[in-house]
Amino acid sequence: MREPKRGSKPTTKASRLFELVNYQENAAVSRTLIERKSGTVTLFAFDEGQGLSEHTVPYDAMVYILDGEAEILISGEVNNLTEGEMIMMPANQPHALKALKRFKMLLIMIKT
């Protein structure tokens, strides 16, 4: 599947989310599927031990785990998620994540 250009319409062809981003050794990989003023939809693949350091964003977000196992820290609370689980990350709350086992996730961020 070809990634749409910024501001273009998403493809209308069926896709398997799991196959749209691949693992890379010792890396975190992302692919933005939708990027609008109102929000974004991004796929991530994290190799074991990889993650994102603690940060905040001014938007609500939802993480859905497609594969593997992640530790997601939200406002000091540890949450271990596995395939098929999701969690909400409230706007302006510090959060971080780490791959306990390599994992893939879908991040939906709502800006408006």
C-alpha positions in Angstrom: 0.0 0.0 0.0 1.4 3.4 -0.9 1.3 6.0 1.9 -1.0 8.9 1.0 0.6 12.3 0.6 -0.1 14.8 3.4 -3.6 16.3 3.0 -4.7 13.6 0.6 -7.5 11.2 1.1 -6.7 7.8 2.7 -6.8 4.7 0.4 -10.2 3.0 0.1 -8.6 -0.5 -0.4 -8.7 -3.1 2.4 -5.4 -3.6 4.3 -4.1 -5.6 7.2 -2.9 -3.2 9.8 -0.3 -5.7 11.1 1.3 -5.8 7.6 1.6 -2.0 7.0 4.6 -1.6 9.3 7.5 -4.0 9.9 9.8 -4.6 12.8 13.5 -3.5 12.5 16.2 -4.7 14.8 17.0 -2.3 17.7 14.6 0.3 16.3 11.1 1.9 16.5 9.4 2.3 13.2 6.3 4.4 12.5 4.0 5.0 9.5 1.4 7.7 9.5 -1.8 6.6 7.9 -3.9 9.7 8.4 -2.7 13.2 9.2 -5.3 16.0 9.6 -5.8 19.1 11.7 -8.4 17.1 13.7 -6.0 14.2 14.5 -3.7 11.5 13.3 -3.7 7.7 12.9 -0.2 6.2 13.1 1.2 2.6 13.2 4.3 1.8 15.2 6.5 -1.3 15.4 9.0 -1.4 18.4 11.7 -4.0 18.7 12.2 -5.5 22.2 13.6 -2.9 24.7 12.8 0.1 22.4 10.3 2.8 23.5 9.4 6.4 23.8 10.7 8.5 26.7 8.2 10.3 29.0 6.5 13.2 27.3 3.1 15.0 27.2 0.9 16.1 24.3 -2.1 18.5 24.4 -4.4 15.9 22.8 -6.3 12.8 23.9 -4.9 9.5 22.4 -5.8 5.9 22.2 -3.3 3.1 21.8 -4.4 -0.4 20.5 -1.8 -3.2 20.7 -1.8 -5.3 17.5 1.0 -7.7 18.5 3.4 -8.3 21.3 3.7 -6.7 24.8 4.2 -3.1 25.9 4.6 -1.3 29.2 2.8 2.0 29.0 3.4 4.5 31.9 0.6 7.2 32.3 1.0 9.7 35.1 3.2 7.4 37.0 0.9 4.3 36.7 2.4 1.2 34.9 0.1 -0.5 32.5 1.2 -3.8 30.8 -0.8 -4.4 27.5 -0.8 -7.3 25.1 -2.3 -8.1 21.8 -5.9 -7.0 21.5 -5.8 -4.5 24.4 -6.1 -0.8 24.3 -5.7 2.2 26.6 -6.6 5.8 26.6 -3.9 8.5 27.2 -5.5 11.7 28.4 -4.3 15.1 27.1 -1.5 16.8 29.1 -0.7 13.7 31.1 2.9 12.5 31.1 3.3 9.1 29.4 6.0 6.8 28.1 6.2 3.3 26.6 8.6 0.4 26.3 8.6 -2.9 24.5 8.6 -5.7 27.0 8.5 -7.9 23.9 8.6 -6.5 20.4 5.1 -5.0 19.7 3.0 -3.2 17.1 0.5 -0.6 18.0 -2.0 1.7 16.4 -2.1 5.3 17.8 -5.1 7.4 17.3 -4.7 11.0 18.4 -7.7 13.4 18.5 -6.7 17.1 18.3 -10.2 18.7 18.1 
